[in-house]
């Protein structure tokens, strides 16, 4: 499953634990990570709608070299900015 959603198995285990503690399940986490990845790809490819969501949080989806950042770093940054 970790390869399907693009995170390490360790990160996925941590997310599964948090999900279980908050009353949700790993399928919801998996779907959310897929959506995040799709929106990151869309933003990086120039979708104004996708980019606006990240920009409103002050999040850049690309690294300095132009490559896409990893999902967990984006997820953690978004969580920090929304807390």
C-alpha positions in Angstrom: 0.0 0.0 0.0 2.8 2.5 0.8 4.0 2.3 -2.8 0.5 2.9 -4.1 0.2 6.1 -2.2 3.8 7.2 -2.4 4.9 7.3 1.2 7.2 5.1 3.2 5.8 2.1 5.1 7.0 3.7 8.3 5.1 6.9 7.5 2.0 4.9 6.5 2.1 3.0 9.8 2.2 6.2 11.7 -0.7 7.6 9.7 -2.7 4.4 10.2 -2.2 4.7 14.0 -3.3 8.3 14.0 -6.3 7.4 11.8 -7.3 4.6 14.2 -7.0 7.0 17.2 -9.2 9.6 15.5 -12.0 7.2 14.5 -11.2 6.8 10.8 -9.5 4.0 8.8 -6.5 3.4 6.6 -8.6 3.4 3.4 -9.5 7.0 4.1 -5.9 7.9 4.7 -5.0 6.1 1.4 -7.6 8.0 -0.5 -6.5 11.3 1.0 -2.9 10.7 0.1 -3.9 9.9 -3.5 -5.9 13.1 -3.7 -3.0 15.0 -2.3 -0.6 13.5 -4.8 -3.0 14.3 -7.7 -3.3 17.9 -6.5 0.4 18.3 -6.1 0.9 17.0 -9.7 -1.7 19.3 -11.0 -0.2 22.3 -9.2 3.3 21.5 -10.4 1.9 21.1 -14.0 0.4 24.6 -13.9 -3.2 24.1 -12.8 -4.2 27.4 -11.3 -6.9 25.9 -9.2 -4.6 23.3 -7.6 -1.8 25.8 -7.2 -4.1 28.3 -5.4 -4.9 25.8 -2.7 -1.2 25.3 -1.9 -0.4 29.0 -2.3 -3.1 30.0 0.2 -1.2 28.0 2.8 2.2 29.3 1.6 3.3 25.8 0.4 5.5 25.2 -2.6 5.0 21.8 -4.0 8.4 21.8 -5.8 11.9 21.5 -4.4 14.5 24.1 -5.3 15.7 21.9 -8.2 12.1 21.8 -9.6 11.3 18.2 -8.5 8.1 17.5 -6.7 8.4 17.4 -2.9 7.4 14.2 -1.1 3.9 13.9 0.2 4.7 13.6 3.8 6.7 16.9 3.9 3.7 18.6 2.2 1.3 17.0 4.6 3.3 17.9 7.7 3.8 21.5 6.4 0.0 21.8 5.8 -0.8 20.5 9.2 1.6 23.0 10.8 0.2 25.9 8.9 -3.4 25.0 9.7 -2.8 24.5 13.5 
